Amino acid sequence: MKKTVRLLFNYYLVLKTCWAVVLFQVIGYFALLVFDQGLDVLRELSFNAEPRVIRQAFFAWLGVSWWSWQSWRSSRMILHFSYFNFWAYQPMYALRAQVLIPRLLGVIPFLILARGVVNAQEEWSTFAILLVSSAVWLFVFYHFRRRLIVYIRSLNMRLHGFIPDYVPIKNGVYPSRFIWAKQWKWIIFRIAVLLFFFLVFIFRPVETAQYIGSSAVVLFGFGSWLILAALMSMLERHIHFPVSFSIFIAVVVFSFFNNNHTIRTTGTSAERPTLSGHFENWLKKHQNEPQNIYLVAAEGGGIRSAYWTSGILSELHTVYPDFHDNVYAISSVSGGSLGAMIYETLRRSDEPDPGKSARQILRSDFLAPVTAGLIFPDILQKFIPFPIDFFDRARVLENSWEKAWRKNVPSPESIDWSAGFIKQFGDPEGRVLLMNSTHVESGYRTVVSNVDLKAFAPMNMLDFFEIQGTDIPISTAVGLSARFPLLTPPARVALKNDETWGHLVDGGYYENIGANTLMDVYSELRNYCLEIGIDPRFRLIVIRNTKVDYDFTPVRGMSEVLPPFVTFSNIWAHNGVEVIRKGRKLVHEYNDELVEIKLKRSDQENIPLGWYLSPAARKSIERQIRPQLRNISGQ
């Protein structure tokens, strides 16, 4: 028993020392095996597919090889600078722990990715088998590498000097100068590769990330930051100063000065008509009393919502011939805003088949660029005391939308997503667009719209352009509604003197369907119709994509930690349902109609809410568009 305890204690000390390596592997486990978005990305990887998929699978293999190698190399370097007070009468266990743990940490990334691929594809594919085989052979290489190094360096070869010296593990501390003398070429090579990754993802984030794929971006990122962790350990040991703790303090202090998430503006004015004035002009254009007036709400949910929303809106024109001309307002959140804006800009660009064009745009990988922006430039920004707007990952996401639009809708007559939102949609007779965001400091709705909404202030609604005063690009307007946690940062809204007014996050924080804003607008329009003596029929269409599950199972354990997170998650998912229930009663009082169009799926269907959809996820959505509309076409 004592022998076992001593053995476990030695392994515990080594793992604790290599905590940075273990942390990245825990993060990788959740990113690749737990989150739906990660599993959906891995679902597509294969060596038996189209050239793009094969290329991205190859880069994923290179990425996990890089991560595995850096996990082993960083563990070894960190252990070189660490001293363990092992029990003197068990030195062999100490050495075995320091040898075995780095080797295991060096192959675990392959096993994590292999498990994720098997879970996503529900079978042992060629790619998964390759990953497991790579893990086995890499462990064999780690075991025999000393003999290989000695043999190669013994040969009379010109390149043998590029093979690093073997530095054995010992129960003591190596001076940093000794490590540098033995492996300075290898360290410089790792630094050069690290600089390459940062430069390419800073200056070409969209093109590079989409070329190699989301999974490769994440895997290369893990390996790159592990290099920095190992170098920091080396520097800390060399200068005998708490570098890691000092950096942590600097990051906290710098956060008061280096917020680089300021939104883009065009510098032009953002004058708009009031809602009642706009509706009056719209009625004149539609001969005063159209038979139907459609109001649409599009629920949030990342790329899943965008694909579903654009598909439904495009198909509704076929089901209801008068739909497009008589849609007066669209209230949207997050991915719903992206889908609604794609539909609207395609219709205004006179695309002959907007549904097909929307699918082409949304097949783009928007996840890879924003992930690259997060892992490389935006994390680097945390260590810089002044803001570099170019490093903002939200701008990378917006740029990826703009480039996808230009690539798939190249017509010179089409709308430019980098141009001003009010400039493009500020006409007094067009459709009202209401993209919902949330003000961090007050918790109020903040709506980006092409009509003046300051009259709605008593309803906990802030008018973005009333505060900002200047126009913003279309992609930025959509992005303000889609800033959901962690992946995209809160947007800093600055006034003309660059003073911070506040920050905006995803509209789903307040209510994830846009139903509150839709019902406020509906009530205003219905009252206006009563005042002028007309009685059109309002048809409210709510496009839903999130399942509503009511789970009354009690929380067990961690009763002071879990309940706040569980409560917030459930409120996030259900906060618009009650609004729709009450809204349906109000609508029926005026003999109007409210219809919900829901994306139905089983618990096993993986349709994520990130910024990428695999072909399987897209097909699952496309299969439901027409059947769902057939169900409501007779209503």
N, C-alpha and C positions, 0 to 999 in steps of 0.2 A: 504493500500500500504506500509506504513512504517513497519507494522507488518511483511509483506512478505519479505521486504528487510532485516530486522533484522534476520529473520529465515534463509534466504539464506546466509547471512554473517556468521552466526554461522557454517553452514554446510561447507561453503567454507574454513573456518579456520581449521576445523577438517580434511578435505580432503588434504589441503596443508601440514598439519603436517604429515599426513600418505602418503606422496608422494612416498616413496620407495615401499610401498605395491601397490599403484596405478600403478607405473611404471612397476612392474613385471606383472600386469594384462594386461596392454597395450601390453607388449612384448608377453605375452601368446596369446592374441587375434590375433596378426599378425602371430605368429608362427603356430597357430592351425586353423585359419579361412581364412587367406589371402594367405599364401604361398602354392603352389601346393604340395610341399613335405609333409607338415603337413596334408593336406587333404587326400593325398594318404595313409598315415599311418593310419589315423582314418577310412578310408574306410574299412579296414580289420577287425577292432575290433568288436567282436561279442561274444555272449554266445551260439550261435548256430552254431559252426564250429568245426574244428579239435582241439585237446587238446592244441596245441601250441598257437593258437589264443585265446582260452578261458583263458589260463594262462596269456597271455599278456593283455587281457581285464581286468582281475581281478587286475593285478598289476597297470594298468592305473587307475582303480577305487581307489586303495589304494593311488596311487600317487596324484590324484586330491584331495582326502580326506586330505592327508598330507599338500598339498598346501593351501587348504581352511582353515584348522585349523590354520596353521601358519600365514595366512593372518589376521585372526581374532585375534589370540594371539599377533602377532607383533603390530597390530594396537592398541590394548589395552595397551601393555607395553609402546609403544611410547607416547601414550596419558597420561599415568601415570606420565611421566616426563616432560609434557608440560603444560604451563600456558597460558590461553586465557584471554585476556582483553575484555571479553564480556560486553555489556551494562548491568549494574547492575539490571535494571528493567525488564530484560528478562532472568532470570537465568534458567527457565525451558527449554527454547529453547536451551540453552547451553548444559544442561545435556542430553536432547534428542538427540542432534547431536552427542555427544560423546558416547552415547549408541547405536544409530541406525547405524551410519556409519561403525563401526567395524563389526557389524553383517552382514550388506550388503556386505562388502568387504570379509567376511568369506564365503559367499555362491556364490559369482560371479564366482569363478573358476569352480564350477560344471556347471553353466549355460554356460560359455564359451565353455567348453568341449562338453556339450550336443549340443550346436548350431553347433560346428564343426563336430560332428558325423552325425547330421541330414543333414548338407550341403554335406558332403562327400558321405553318403549312400543314399541321396535323399529320405529318409523315416524315420518315427519314429520307430526305432528299439527298441528291449528290452533293449539294453544297454543305449540308449538315454533316455528312460523313467526312468530307474534306476537312472541316473545322476540327472534328474530333481527332482525325488522323494527324493533323498539324500539331495539335496539343501533345499527342503521344511522342511524335518525332522531336518536338522542341524540348520536351523533358529529357529525352535521350541525349540530345545535343548538350544540354546543360550538364548532364552527368559526365559526358566524355569530353567536354570542351578543353579541359586541362591537357589531356593527351593530344588533342588536335592542335592546340596552340603550340605546344612543345615540338610536335612533329613538323608543323609548317615552318616555324621559326628556325628549325634545324636545317631546312633545305636551303640550298644556295640559289635563292630567288630574289629578283629585284624588288618585288612587292612585299617581301616578308616583313618589312619595317612598318607596314600599315596594319599588321596584326597586333592588337594591344597585348601588353604583358599580362600574364595571369597574376592576380593579386589574391592570395589565399585568405580565407576567413581565419581569424584568431580571436581568442578571448581577451581582447584588449582594443586599444584605439590606435588607428593609423594617423599620422600627421597629414594634414591636407596637402602639404608640399610633396609628400611621398606619392599620394594618389595622382597628383598632377604630373609628376615626373614619369610615372608609369603609363598613364593613359591620356596624356594631354591631346594627342591626335584624335582619339576617340571622343573626348569631351568637346573639342572644337567641331567635330563632325556633327554631333548632336545639336550643338548651338546653331550651326549653319542650317540644319534641317528645320529647327524651331523657327528661326528667322524667316525662312522660306514660307512656312505655313502662315505665319502672321502677315507677311507682306501680301501674299496672294489672296488671303481672305479679307484683308483690309481694302485692297484696291480692285479686286475682281470678285466680290463675294457672291453675286448672283450667278454669273456664268460658271465659275469654278465649282461652286457648291452643287449646282444642278447637274453638272457634268459627272461628278463622282458620286452623288447621291447623299441623302440625309444620314444613312447609317455610317458611311465612311467619314463624314464630317465629324460626327460624335466620337468615333473611334480614334481618329487622328487627334482630336482635341484632348482626349484623356491622356494619350501618350505624351503630347506636347507639354501639358501642364505638369506632368510627373517629372519631366526634365527640370523644369523650374524649381520644383520641390526639392529635388536632389541637389541642384546647384546652390539653393538657399542653405541647405544643410551643410554643404561644403564651405560656403562663405562664413556661416555662423561659427563653424569650428575653427576656421582660419583666423578670424579677427577677434574671437572670444567675446562676442557681443550677441545679445538676444535679437537677432535679425527678424525672425518670424513674428515675435510678439510686437516688435516695433512696426513692422509692416501692417499688422492688424490694427494697431492704434492709428497709423497714418490713413488707412482706408476709411476708418470712422471719421476722422477729422476732415479728410478730403471730401467726404460726401456732402459737406456743407457748401462746397465751392465748385464742384465739378459735374453738376447735373447737365448732361449733354442731350437730354431728351426734349429739347425745345421744339415745338412744331414748326413746320415750314409755312411761310406766308408768301403771297404774290406781291404784296405792297399796294394792290388796288383796292378801291372801296368796295363795301359789301352792302349796298343799298337794296332793300327788298320791300315789296308791298306787305300790308297786313293780311292776315288770313281772310278776313271778310272781304277786303278789297280784291284780293286775288280770286276768291270764289265768285265774286260778282262778274269779273272779266271772263272767268272760265264758263259761267252759265251763258253769257252772251255768245261766246264762241259755239256753245252747244245748244243754241236756240232756246235758251232760258229754262227749259225743263226736260232734260234727258230722261228717258224711261228708267234707266238704272244708273246709279252712281256707285262705283266700286271703291271701297277703302280696304287696304291690305296691311296686315301686320306680318312681319317675317321674323321668326324666332332665331335667337343666336345659337351658335354651335359650330363655329369655325368652318372649315372647308366642307364638312358634312351639310351644314345649313346652307352654305353658298351654292353647292351643287343642287340640292333639293329645291331651294327657293328659285333659282334661275330656271330650272327645269319646269317647275309648276307654273311660273309666270309665263314662260314661252308657250306651254301647252294650253293654258287657259284661253289664249287667243283663238285656238282651234275649237275649243268647247263652246265658248261664248263669243260669237262674231263681233259683238260690240265691246268686248272687254278692254282692249288696249286704249281705244279712244275715250272710254268713259271711266278709266281708273283716275280718280282725283288725287289720292294721297297714298303713300306707302310709308309706314312706320316700321323701322327695322332695328335690329340689334346685332352687333358682332358679325359673324359670317353671313347672317341674313342681309346685312347692309352691303356686303360684297356681292352677293347674288343679285340683290335688287338693283344695284348700280350697274352691274354688267348687263342685266336685262334692259335697263333704261337707256344706257349709252348705245347698245346695239340697235334698239328701235330708233333712236334719234339719228343713228348713222345709216339708216335704211338698209341694214343687212337683210338679204333675202331669206335667210334661215337663221334667226337669232338663237334658236335652241341648239343647233349644231355648233355655231360659233361659240356660244357660252360653254358648251362641253369641251371644246378645244382649248379655251382659255384656262378652264379649271382643271384640266389634266396636267397642267404645269406643276412642278414641285416647288411650292412656296415655303415648305418646311425647311429645306436644306439651306437656303440663303439666310433666313432669320436665325437658324441654329448656328450657322457659321458666324453671323454677326454677334450672337450672344457669347459663344465660347471663346472667340478670339478678340476682336477689337473692343467689344463692350465690357468684358471682364478686365481687359487691360486698362480701360478707362478708370476703373476703380483705384488704380495705383498712381494716377496722374492728378495733380492738384488743380488743374484747370480743365474746362470742358472742351472736348473736340467733337463738334456736331457730326463730323464725318463718321465717327465711330458708333453712332446711334443705330441699334439693330432695328428699331421701328422704321427708320428710313430705308434700311435694306429691304424690309418686307414691302414697303410702299413702292420701291423701285422695281421689285420683282413683279408686282401687279402691273406697273406701267409697261414693262418690257414684254410681259405676256400679252397685253392688249395690242401693242404695236406689232408684235410678231404674228398674231392671229387675225388682226383687223388692220391690214396695212393701207387701206384706202385713204387717200389724202383728204377725203371729205369726212372722215370719221372724227369723232371727238378725241381730244388729247387728254389723257388722264393726268398729265403733269400740269395742265392748265388750270385756271381758277374754277372752283365749283360754282360760285355765283355767276361768273362770266358765262359759263356754259348752260346753267340751269336757272338763270334769273329772269327769264321771260315771264311777263305777267299772265300769260294764258296757259303755261305749261303745267306739268304735274308737280304736286307738292311732295317733296322728299323730306323725311323726318328720320335722321339717324341718331339714335339714342346713345348717349354716353353718361357717365356718372362723375359728379364733382367730388373729389376725395375729401376736401376740407368740410363740406356741408352735408354730403350724402344726397344732394338733390340731383334730379335728372338734369342733364345738360344736352340740349337738342341742337344738332347741326342741321339747319333747314334753309331752304330758299325762300321762305316767307318769314315775316317778322312775328315773333312769338312772345314778345315781352308782356302782352296782356295776360299770359298764362302764368305769370310769376306767382300769384297766390296759390297755385296748385303744385308748389314745389318743383317748378320747371324753370330752368335758366336757359335763356337764348344765347347760344354761343357767339353769334356774330354781333349781338348787342354788346358783348363784353370785349371780344377780340377787335372788332371794327374793321378788319381788313380780310380780304379773300384768302383762301387757302386752296392748294391743289386738290383735285378730285380724290386722288389716292390718299391724301392726308385726311380728308373728310371721312372717308371710309375707315381709315385706321383709327381715328378717334373713337369710333364705336366698337372697335375690335381689339382693345388692349386688355386681353384677359391675362390672368396672373402668371408671372414668372417668364413666360415665353416672350411677351412684349411688355415694355415698361410703362409706367404712368407717364402721360404726356404733360410736359411743362407748358403752360399757357402764359406767355409774356405780353405785357402791355407795350405801348409805343415807346416808353422810356426804359424798356427791358426789365421792368419790375415784374416779379412773379405774381400773377393773379391767383393761380392755384394749379391743381393737377387733375387730369381727366383719366379715367380708367374705363374698362368695358361697361357698356350699358346694362349688361346682365347683373351687375352688382345691385342695381336698383330693382330691375325687373326684366327678365330675359326674353320676353315676347314682344315688347313694344306696345302691349295692350293698353297700358295707362295712357300713353300719348295718343293712341288711336281713338280711345273712347273720349278723351278730352276734345279732340278735333271733331269727332262725330257729334258730340253734344253741341258744340259751337255751330256747326254747319246745320244741324237740324233746327236749332233755334232761329238761325238766320232765315231758313226756308219758311218757317212759320211766320216770321215778321213780314216777309215780302209776298206771302200768300201762294206759295207753290208747294207741291207735295210729291217730290220724286221718291223713288224707292231706293234706299241705301242698302247695298249688299256688302257686308263686312266679311272678308276672307282672311282667316288666320292660318298661316302656314307654319305647322309645327314639325319638329324633327327629334325632340327629346322625349324619351319615355318617362311617364310619370308613374313611379313605383312608390307605394306607401308601405313602408316597413316599420312595424310597431315592435320589433324585437328589442328588448331592453339592452342598453349598453352595459357590458360586463367588464369590470376591471378598468383601471385608470380613470376613475369617475370624475376627477377634477381636470383631466387633460382632454379626453376624447369628446365629451358632450359639446363643447363649443365648436369643434371642427365638424362634428356630425350635424349639429343644428345649422351651421352656416351652409353646409353642402345641401341639406334638404330644402332650406329656404331658397337657395340659388335655383334649385330644380323646380320648385313649386310656386315661386312668388308671383307668377302671372296667371295661374289657374283660377284663383279666386276673382281676379279682375275680369276674366272671361265669363265666369258664372254670373257675376252681377251685371256685366255688360250685356249678356244675352237677354236678361229680363228687361233692361232699358230698351234695347233694340226692338223686342217684340211688342212693347207698348205702343210703338209707332208703326207697327206692321212692317218693320224692316226685317232683314235677315242677317244672321251671323252663322258662318260655316267654318268648321275647322278641317283642315287637310293635314292628316298626320302621316308621318313616315313610320311605318310599323316594322318592327324587326324582333327577332328572338333574342334571348339573352346571349346566345352563342355568336350572333352576328357582330363582327367587329367593324363598325363604321365610326372612326374616331372623329373628334372635334378639333384636331390640330389644323395643319395647313397642307396636308397631302392625303390623297386618296389612291389606294391601289386599284388596279383594274377590277378586281373582284368586288371591292367596296362600291365602285362606280356602277357596276352592273347591278348590284343589289338595289341601289337607289333607282336606277333607270327602269327596272322591272315594275316599280310601284307607281310611277307617274301616271300613266294612262288609267290603270285600274282605279286609283284613288279619285281621279277626275270623273270617271264613269259613275262612281257612286254618288257624286253630288250634282251631276249634270241635269238630273231631273228635278232638282229642288228649286 
